[in-house]
């Protein structure tokens, strides 16, 4: 792993939103990012308008747009992420999934995909069933990308909770939950980077220092 500058604030990237301006999903993500900032992180948002500008990810096509490269480079530099998606028909929205598919470009990195990064997960849905099932699905996607889902994930029922403005939410408990997601992502980044080894020991040296294992024979 590369060395980490312990004097800089960790960078937490937010990915999420819908094609609709001022969506509940994007506003929920904003609360989580502010929680990460309160915990000591710098943040950057890739909201619905930006995600809508991304073309469908086509791995067979080596050409990438400026927007795709911008997302890829930002996530490459990120210490943690927060992903927010609406629940559409029991699954992650195509808009958000396309952005995550684009991260396939990180496969050959020193830290491939989301390796070594905490990922906060947020789902908004018009009802509790989709909120729960899609949160589980989003966590599975994060695992597939080698990320570490934060212990707390937020499932928000927009039938009961309203985000009337960027800074207001009708339920103080939801605000606390979203802040917790952001705080955990930032705290993991701080803790992980504080203990990151400057360089991994060569495998050959490690093997030389290891005592031979004693074989167990079946009887």
C-alpha positions in Angstrom: 0.0 0.0 0.0 1.1 3.6 -0.5 2.0 5.8 2.4 -0.6 8.2 3.8 -0.1 11.9 4.7 -1.4 11.9 8.3 -1.7 15.7 8.3 -4.4 15.9 5.6 -8.1 15.3 6.2 -9.5 12.2 4.7 -11.6 12.5 1.5 -15.1 11.1 1.5 -16.9 10.9 -1.8 -20.7 10.9 -2.0 -22.4 9.1 -5.0 -26.1 9.2 -5.3 -29.3 10.9 -6.4 -31.9 10.6 -9.1 -32.7 12.3 -12.4 -35.1 14.6 -10.5 -33.6 17.8 -9.1 -33.6 18.1 -5.3 -34.5 14.5 -4.8 -34.9 13.0 -1.3 -32.0 10.7 -2.1 -29.5 13.4 -2.8 -30.7 15.5 0.1 -30.3 12.5 2.4 -26.8 12.0 1.1 -26.0 15.6 1.9 -26.9 15.1 5.5 -24.5 12.1 5.6 -21.7 14.1 4.0 -22.1 16.8 6.6 -21.8 14.2 9.2 -18.5 13.1 7.7 -17.3 16.7 7.6 -18.1 17.0 11.3 -16.0 13.9 12.0 -13.0 15.5 10.3 -13.3 14.7 6.6 -13.3 16.7 3.4 -16.2 15.7 1.1 -17.2 15.8 -2.6 -20.6 15.1 -4.0 -21.4 13.4 -7.3 -25.2 14.0 -7.4 -28.0 13.0 -9.7 -27.2 15.6 -12.4 -23.7 14.4 -12.7 -24.6 10.7 -12.6 -27.1 11.4 -15.4 -24.3 12.8 -17.5 -22.4 9.5 -17.4 -22.9 7.2 -20.5 -23.7 3.6 -20.1 -20.5 1.8 -19.0 -19.2 -0.3 -21.9 -16.1 -2.3 -20.8 -15.3 -3.3 -24.4 -14.9 0.4 -25.3 -11.6 1.8 -24.0 -12.7 5.4 -24.6 -13.9 7.3 -21.5 -15.7 10.6 -21.3 -14.4 13.5 -19.2 -17.2 12.8 -16.7 -16.3 9.2 -16.3 -12.6 10.0 -15.8 -13.6 12.6 -13.2 -15.5 10.1 -11.2 -12.8 7.4 -11.5 -10.0 9.7 -10.4 -12.0 11.1 -7.5 -12.8 7.6 -6.2 -9.2 6.6 -6.7 -8.1 9.3 -4.3 -11.0 8.7 -1.9 -10.4 7.4 1.6 -14.1 6.5 2.0 -17.4 6.7 0.2 -21.1 7.2 0.9 -23.5 5.8 -1.7 -27.2 6.7 -1.7 -29.8 5.1 -4.0 -33.5 5.1 -4.4 -35.2 1.7 -4.2 -36.6 1.1 -7.7 -38.7 -2.1 -8.0 -36.7 -3.8 -5.3 -33.3 -2.9 -6.5 -30.6 -0.2 -6.8 -31.4 2.4 -9.4 -29.9 2.1 -12.9 -28.4 5.6 -12.5 -26.4 4.7 -9.4 -25.5 1.2 -10.6 -24.1 2.6 -13.8 -21.8 4.8 -11.7 -20.6 1.8 -9.7 -20.1 -0.2 -12.9 -17.8 2.6 -14.1 -15.5 1.8 -11.1 -14.5 -1.3 -13.0 -11.7 0.9 -14.3 -10.1 0.7 -10.9 -9.6 -3.1 -11.2 -5.8 -2.9 -11.8 -5.1 -0.2 -9.2 -2.7 -0.8 -6.3 -5.9 -0.7 -4.2 -8.4 -2.3 -6.7 -12.0 -1.1 -6.7 -12.9 0.1 -3.2 -10.3 -1.9 -1.4 -9.4 -0.5 2.0 -12.3 2.0 2.0 -15.3 2.2 4.2 -18.6 2.7 2.4 -21.7 4.1 4.0 -25.0 2.9 2.4 -28.2 4.9 2.2 -31.5 3.8 0.6 -34.6 5.9 0.2 -37.9 4.2 -0.8 -41.6 4.8 -0.7 -42.2 2.1 1.9 -40.3 -0.1 4.3 -40.0 -3.3 2.3 -37.9 -1.8 -0.5 -35.8 0.2 2.0 -34.7 -3.0 3.7 -34.2 -5.2 0.7 -32.3 -2.6 -1.4 -30.0 -1.8 1.5 -29.0 -5.5 1.6 -28.5 -5.4 -2.1 -26.3 -2.3 -2.0 -24.2 -3.8 0.8 -23.6 -6.8 -1.4 -22.5 -4.6 -4.3 -20.0 -2.9 -2.0 -18.7 -6.3 -0.8 -18.2 -7.3 -4.5 -16.2 -4.1 -5.0 -14.0 -5.1 -1.9 -15.3 -2.2 0.1 -16.2 -2.3 3.8 -19.9 -1.3 4.4 -20.1 0.7 7.6 -21.8 -1.0 10.5 -24.7 1.4 10.3 -26.7 1.8 7.1 -29.7 4.1 6.7 -33.0 2.9 5.2 -35.4 5.8 4.8 -39.1 5.5 4.2 -40.0 8.7 2.2 -43.7 7.9 2.8 -43.1 9.1 6.4 -40.0 11.4 6.1 -39.8 14.6 4.0 -36.7 16.6 2.9 -38.4 19.9 2.2 -35.1 21.7 1.6 -31.4 20.9 1.5 -31.0 21.6 5.2 -34.3 20.4 6.6 -35.8 17.0 7.4 -39.1 16.3 9.1 -37.6 13.6 11.3 -34.7 14.4 13.7 -34.0 10.7 14.2 -33.4 10.3 10.4 -31.0 13.2 10.5 -29.1 11.4 13.3 -29.0 8.2 11.4 -27.7 9.9 8.3 -25.1 11.7 10.3 -24.0 8.4 11.8 -23.4 6.9 8.4 -21.2 9.8 7.5 -19.3 9.8 10.8 -18.6 6.1 10.6 -17.2 6.4 7.1 -14.9 9.3 8.1 -13.9 7.6 11.4 -12.9 4.4 9.6 -10.8 6.4 7.1 -9.0 8.1 9.9 -8.4 4.9 11.8 -7.4 2.9 8.8 -5.0 5.5 7.4 -3.4 6.0 10.9 -2.4 2.3 10.9 -1.5 1.9 7.3 1.9 0.3 6.9 4.3 2.3 4.8 5.2 -0.8 2.8 4.2 -4.4 3.0 7.0 -6.9 3.8 8.1 -9.0 0.9 6.3 -12.4 0.9 9.6 -14.2 0.6 11.0 -12.7 3.7 7.8 -13.4 5.6 8.0 -17.1 4.6 11.6 -17.4 5.7 10.7 -16.1 9.2 7.8 -18.5 9.5 8.4 -21.8 11.2 7.4 -24.9 9.3 3.9 -26.1 10.1 3.5 -29.5 11.8 1.5 -31.9 9.7 -1.5 -33.6 11.2 -2.0 -37.2 10.0 -5.4 -38.8 10.0 -5.8 -42.0 12.0 
